[in-house]
Structures are given as C-alpha cells and as structure tokens.
C-alpha cells in the first residue's frame, strides 16, 4: 500500500507501530510513527486519514471479513520519547562520571 498511495503529505519514513482492533471488528486504531518534523507528522496523519477509504478497500480484498473496520490513525511518539529518555540518561551518566573524576 505504501507505494500505491500517491499523497505527497505522507512522509516516506512512516511506519505502522501497532494496530488495535475493537472486539466488534467495526473500528481499529492504527498507531503511526513518522520520522520527521512536527509538521511532517501532522501532514502524514492528515494524508493517511484522507486515504482511509482506499486503504480499507485494499484491506477488504485481503481480509475475509463481513465488514472492513474503520481506521483511525493515531500518531505514536513512543520511539521519540524513548530516544529522548535515553539521551537524558546518557547525559546524567556522563555528568556522574565526570564528577567522580574531579573528586579523585
């Protein structure tokens, strides 16, 4: 589907991180990660939302379900959050190590 959607708003570094389907199979949440600026992330979600009908038709061809679920695209910032936390931990570890060196 990535190569078939021609919307220029969809950033090329876009990944589906997880999909949660409701028990009644009528709706699903697709958690999307975008590597780029805040504007690129917002544009990608808008582009995917406008292409939802096309994506649902493609899913209907591949899934054997009576109804294809409505898709809600949600921006997943967990990777970015994890990277920022890792940087903070590294900074604290460096400060701690340099503090120990000055004490000696």
Z-matrix of the N, CA and C atoms (Angstrom, degrees):
N
C 1 1.460
C 2 1.529 1 110.00
N 3 1.338 2 117.21 1 -33.38
C 4 1.466 3 120.99 2 -177.19
C 5 1.525 4 111.02 3 -54.80
N 6 1.311 5 117.66 4 -42.52
C 7 1.463 6 120.96 5 -177.72
C 8 1.517 7 112.84 6 -79.77
N 9 1.327 8 117.37 7 -14.42
C 10 1.457 9 120.61 8 -176.29
C 11 1.521 10 113.01 9 -92.34
N 12 1.320 11 118.10 10 -24.49
C 13 1.464 12 120.83 11 179.14
C 14 1.523 13 107.86 12 -82.45
N 15 1.307 14 115.91 13 122.48
C 16 1.468 15 120.96 14 -174.00
C 17 1.529 16 113.34 15 -100.63
N 18 1.315 17 118.30 16 10.71
C 19 1.463 18 121.66 17 -177.98
C 20 1.530 19 109.77 18 -68.61
N 21 1.336 20 118.16 19 119.31
C 22 1.469 21 120.15 20 -177.99
C 23 1.527 22 113.60 21 -68.78
N 24 1.328 23 117.34 22 -13.70
C 25 1.468 24 119.64 23 179.21
C 26 1.522 25 112.01 24 -72.62
N 27 1.320 26 117.68 25 -21.44
C 28 1.463 27 120.98 26 -176.69
C 29 1.525 28 108.91 27 -80.52
N 30 1.308 29 115.27 28 116.40
C 31 1.469 30 122.67 29 -177.47
C 32 1.529 31 109.66 30 -66.79
N 33 1.329 32 118.42 31 140.96
C 34 1.475 33 120.20 32 -178.99
C 35 1.530 34 113.84 33 -66.29
N 36 1.327 35 117.79 34 -22.82
C 37 1.466 36 120.92 35 179.33
C 38 1.529 37 109.56 36 -97.65
N 39 1.321 38 116.17 37 60.39
C 40 1.458 39 123.08 38 -179.17
C 41 1.518 40 108.86 39 -114.68
N 42 1.331 41 115.54 40 134.52
C 43 1.469 42 120.68 41 179.86
C 44 1.519 43 110.21 42 -132.71
N 45 1.311 44 115.80 43 145.81
C 46 1.460 45 121.45 44 171.56
C 47 1.522 46 106.51 45 -88.94
N 48 1.324 47 116.37 46 116.78
C 49 1.462 48 120.98 47 -176.08
C 50 1.527 49 111.94 48 -87.58
N 51 1.322 50 116.48 49 -37.96
C 52 1.465 51 120.58 50 -179.10
C 53 1.522 52 108.35 51 -161.86
N 54 1.322 53 115.11 52 157.63
C 55 1.460 54 121.35 53 175.27
C 56 1.518 55 107.54 54 -135.61
N 57 1.330 56 115.90 55 127.83
C 58 1.462 57 121.55 56 176.24
C 59 1.523 58 107.87 57 -112.09
N 60 1.304 59 116.60 58 123.80
C 61 1.459 60 121.50 59 -179.54
C 62 1.524 61 108.25 60 -104.78
N 63 1.326 62 116.78 61 133.95
C 64 1.462 63 121.83 62 178.42
C 65 1.530 64 109.28 63 -65.29
N 66 1.327 65 116.98 64 151.73
C 67 1.471 66 120.11 65 -179.28
C 68 1.535 67 113.89 66 -56.91
N 69 1.333 68 117.06 67 -31.62
C 70 1.465 69 119.74 68 179.98
C 71 1.533 70 112.60 69 -83.99
N 72 1.329 71 117.42 70 -0.66
C 73 1.469 72 124.80 71 177.98
C 74 1.530 73 113.63 72 63.02
N 75 1.338 74 117.46 73 20.12
C 76 1.462 75 119.39 74 -179.20
C 77 1.523 76 112.64 75 -93.69
N 78 1.322 77 116.76 76 -24.85
C 79 1.457 78 120.48 77 179.32
C 80 1.523 79 110.10 78 -136.17
N 81 1.311 80 114.80 79 157.96
C 82 1.463 81 119.55 80 172.60
C 83 1.518 82 108.97 81 -148.15
N 84 1.320 83 114.25 82 154.30
C 85 1.458 84 121.60 83 176.48
C 86 1.519 85 107.35 84 -110.67
N 87 1.319 86 115.90 85 124.50
C 88 1.463 87 121.07 86 176.93
C 89 1.525 88 107.27 87 -107.49
N 90 1.329 89 115.80 88 116.51
C 91 1.459 90 121.45 89 -179.69
C 92 1.527 91 108.18 90 -88.33
N 93 1.332 92 115.49 91 120.33
C 94 1.454 93 122.72 92 -171.43
C 95 1.523 94 110.17 93 -113.70
N 96 1.322 95 116.04 94 132.78
C 97 1.459 96 122.17 95 174.99
C 98 1.523 97 108.22 96 -110.48
N 99 1.334 98 115.29 97 133.24
C 100 1.461 99 120.90 98 -179.14
C 101 1.521 100 108.05 99 -127.52
N 102 1.320 101 116.32 100 126.14
C 103 1.459 102 121.41 101 176.48
C 104 1.515 103 107.73 102 -90.34
N 105 1.333 104 115.88 103 102.45
C 106 1.453 105 119.81 104 -178.71
C 107 1.513 106 110.83 105 169.86
N 108 1.316 107 115.68 106 -168.24
C 109 1.461 108 121.85 107 -178.19
C 110 1.527 109 110.44 108 -72.79
N 111 1.332 110 114.68 109 169.29
C 112 1.465 111 119.97 110 178.43
C 113 1.529 112 110.11 111 -60.56
N 114 1.324 113 115.82 112 -39.94
C 115 1.465 114 120.56 113 178.90
C 116 1.528 115 110.98 114 -63.51
N 117 1.330 116 117.32 115 -41.86
C 118 1.468 117 121.31 116 178.94
C 119 1.524 118 110.44 117 -63.33
N 120 1.320 119 116.76 118 -37.93
C 121 1.465 120 120.77 119 179.00
C 122 1.524 121 110.75 120 -65.30
N 123 1.338 122 116.09 121 -46.49
C 124 1.465 123 120.14 122 179.54
C 125 1.527 124 111.05 123 -63.37
N 126 1.326 125 116.66 124 -43.23
C 127 1.467 126 120.83 125 179.46
C 128 1.524 127 111.23 126 -63.09
N 129 1.329 128 116.89 127 -39.11
C 130 1.464 129 120.77 128 -179.84
C 131 1.520 130 110.57 129 -63.93
N 132 1.327 131 117.28 130 -44.03
C 133 1.467 132 120.45 131 178.89
C 134 1.529 133 109.81 132 -62.67
N 135 1.331 134 117.25 133 -41.84
C 136 1.470 135 120.66 134 177.83
C 137 1.526 136 110.72 135 -63.22
N 138 1.325 137 116.95 136 -43.03
C 139 1.463 138 120.99 137 179.51
C 140 1.513 139 112.16 138 -63.66
N 141 1.331 140 116.53 139 -43.45
C 142 1.466 141 120.10 140 178.59
C 143 1.524 142 110.87 141 -65.76
N 144 1.329 143 116.50 142 -39.64
C 145 1.465 144 119.80 143 179.16
C 146 1.522 145 111.08 144 -63.07
N 147 1.335 146 116.81 145 -38.56
C 148 1.466 147 118.81 146 179.13
C 149 1.530 148 111.61 147 -72.32
N 150 1.327 149 117.29 148 -23.55
C 151 1.470 150 121.37 149 178.75
C 152 1.528 151 112.15 150 -93.47
N 153 1.330 152 117.58 151 8.20
C 154 1.466 153 120.53 152 -176.17
C 155 1.527 154 112.41 153 -56.83
N 156 1.314 155 118.08 154 -42.16
C 157 1.462 156 120.95 155 -179.79
C 158 1.519 157 111.86 156 -59.43
N 159 1.315 158 116.10 157 -44.82
C 160 1.464 159 120.58 158 178.60
C 161 1.526 160 110.47 159 -63.86
N 162 1.325 161 116.80 160 -44.77
C 163 1.467 162 120.83 161 -179.58
C 164 1.526 163 110.36 162 -62.80
N 165 1.328 164 116.89 163 -40.74
C 166 1.475 165 120.15 164 178.16
C 167 1.529 166 111.12 165 -62.74
N 168 1.333 167 117.00 166 -40.47
C 169 1.470 168 119.55 167 178.63
C 170 1.523 169 110.80 168 -63.43
N 171 1.330 170 116.57 169 -40.55
C 172 1.468 171 119.77 170 178.42
C 173 1.526 172 110.75 171 -65.48
N 174 1.321 173 116.91 172 -40.16
C 175 1.467 174 120.30 173 177.17
C 176 1.526 175 110.90 174 -64.45
N 177 1.333 176 116.65 175 -40.38
C 178 1.465 177 120.52 176 -179.17
C 179 1.523 178 111.02 177 -61.20
N 180 1.320 179 117.23 178 -33.79
C 181 1.465 180 120.43 179 178.26
C 182 1.527 181 111.87 180 -66.99
N 183 1.345 182 115.94 181 -31.18
C 184 1.464 183 120.60 182 -174.88
C 185 1.524 184 114.48 183 -99.17
N 186 1.330 185 117.74 184 -17.03
C 187 1.461 186 121.15 185 -178.76
C 188 1.514 187 110.23 186 -106.66
N 189 1.291 188 115.62 187 143.99
C 190 1.456 189 120.53 188 178.28
C 191 1.527 190 108.78 189 -99.78
N 192 1.335 191 115.81 190 70.80
C 193 1.457 192 122.06 191 -179.96
C 194 1.520 193 109.28 192 -124.29
N 195 1.312 194 115.27 193 152.35
C 196 1.463 195 119.62 194 177.24
C 197 1.530 196 110.17 195 -66.04
N 198 1.321 197 115.86 196 -45.27
C 199 1.463 198 121.77 197 178.55
C 200 1.525 199 109.38 198 -123.27
N 201 1.304 200 115.54 199 141.47
C 202 1.462 201 120.02 200 174.84
C 203 1.524 202 107.44 201 -91.05
N 204 1.327 203 117.65 202 130.73
C 205 1.469 204 119.48 203 -175.80
C 206 1.528 205 113.11 204 -65.20
N 207 1.339 206 114.71 205 148.47
C 208 1.457 207 120.45 206 170.13
C 209 1.516 208 106.88 207 -69.94
N 210 1.315 209 116.67 208 142.25
C 211 1.463 210 120.67 209 -176.29
C 212 1.526 211 109.51 210 -110.57
N 213 1.329 212 115.26 211 128.30
C 214 1.464 213 120.87 212 171.78
C 215 1.521 214 106.91 213 -110.26
N 216 1.310 215 115.97 214 123.73
C 217 1.459 216 121.13 215 -179.35
C 218 1.522 217 109.06 216 -92.90
N 219 1.325 218 115.80 217 125.44
C 220 1.458 219 122.25 218 -177.24
C 221 1.524 220 108.21 219 -123.74
N 222 1.318 221 115.38 220 131.28
C 223 1.459 222 120.68 221 179.54
C 224 1.523 223 109.66 222 -71.10
N 225 1.320 224 116.33 223 125.44
C 226 1.468 225 122.82 224 179.48
C 227 1.524 226 108.14 225 -104.31
N 228 1.315 227 115.72 226 111.55
C 229 1.464 228 120.84 227 -178.52
C 230 1.521 229 111.65 228 -102.83
N 231 1.314 230 118.71 229 15.48
C 232 1.464 231 121.18 230 -175.00
C 233 1.530 232 112.26 231 -65.13
N 234 1.317 233 118.43 232 -36.06
C 235 1.465 234 120.20 233 179.38
C 236 1.527 235 109.81 234 -66.80
N 237 1.316 236 116.67 235 -45.63
C 238 1.464 237 120.59 236 178.78
C 239 1.531 238 110.34 237 -62.05
N 240 1.316 239 116.87 238 -41.24
C 241 1.464 240 121.35 239 177.81
C 242 1.528 241 110.09 240 -61.83
N 243 1.314 242 116.85 241 -44.10
C 244 1.464 243 121.29 242 179.24
C 245 1.519 244 112.31 243 -62.87
N 246 1.326 245 116.76 244 -40.66
C 247 1.469 246 120.69 245 178.42
C 248 1.527 247 110.06 246 -64.30
N 249 1.333 248 116.76 247 -43.25
C 250 1.464 249 120.03 248 178.83
C 251 1.523 250 111.50 249 -63.74
N 252 1.327 251 117.48 250 -41.52
C 253 1.465 252 120.74 251 178.04
C 254 1.526 253 110.29 252 -63.55
N 255 1.305 254 117.08 253 -40.72
C 256 1.463 255 121.28 254 178.73
C 257 1.528 256 110.96 255 -62.10
N 258 1.341 257 116.79 256 -41.27
C 259 1.463 258 120.68 257 177.48
C 260 1.525 259 110.86 258 -63.01
N 261 1.338 260 116.60 259 -42.58
C 262 1.462 261 120.07 260 179.11
C 263 1.522 262 111.11 261 -62.33
N 264 1.307 263 117.02 262 -42.76
C 265 1.469 264 121.12 263 178.96
C 266 1.523 265 110.20 264 -63.70
N 267 1.324 266 117.18 265 -42.56
C 268 1.469 267 120.83 266 177.87
C 269 1.527 268 111.34 267 -61.88
N 270 1.348 269 116.51 268 -41.96
C 271 1.468 270 120.17 269 178.95
C 272 1.524 271 111.28 270 -62.04
N 273 1.323 272 116.76 271 -44.15
C 274 1.465 273 120.85 272 179.05
C 275 1.524 274 110.06 273 -63.80
N 276 1.316 275 117.17 274 -41.61
C 277 1.468 276 120.67 275 179.81
C 278 1.531 277 110.78 276 -63.81
N 279 1.335 278 117.89 277 -39.85
C 280 1.469 279 121.23 278 178.44
C 281 1.527 280 110.98 279 -65.68
N 282 1.340 281 116.37 280 -43.19
C 283 1.465 282 119.89 281 178.68
C 284 1.519 283 110.73 282 -63.89
N 285 1.318 284 116.25 283 -40.23
C 286 1.462 285 120.77 284 178.92
C 287 1.527 286 110.47 285 -64.22
N 288 1.325 287 117.12 286 -42.74
C 289 1.468 288 121.16 287 179.99
C 290 1.527 289 110.86 288 -66.49
N 291 1.332 290 117.85 289 -41.14
C 292 1.469 291 120.07 290 179.34
C 293 1.523 292 110.73 291 -70.06
N 294 1.326 293 118.14 292 -31.36
C 295 1.462 294 122.01 293 176.04
C 296 1.514 295 111.67 294 -65.95
N 297 1.300 296 117.09 295 -38.05
C 298 1.466 297 121.87 296 178.03
C 299 1.527 298 110.93 297 -67.47
N 300 1.335 299 116.27 298 -38.12
C 301 1.465 300 120.36 299 -179.23
C 302 1.523 301 111.19 300 -66.15
N 303 1.330 302 117.95 301 -37.53
C 304 1.465 303 120.49 302 -179.52
C 305 1.525 304 111.47 303 -72.27
N 306 1.333 305 117.77 304 -27.36
C 307 1.464 306 121.38 305 177.89
C 308 1.518 307 111.16 306 -69.95
N 309 1.310 308 117.42 307 -30.39
C 310 1.471 309 121.40 308 -176.64
C 311 1.461 310 109.52 309 -81.81
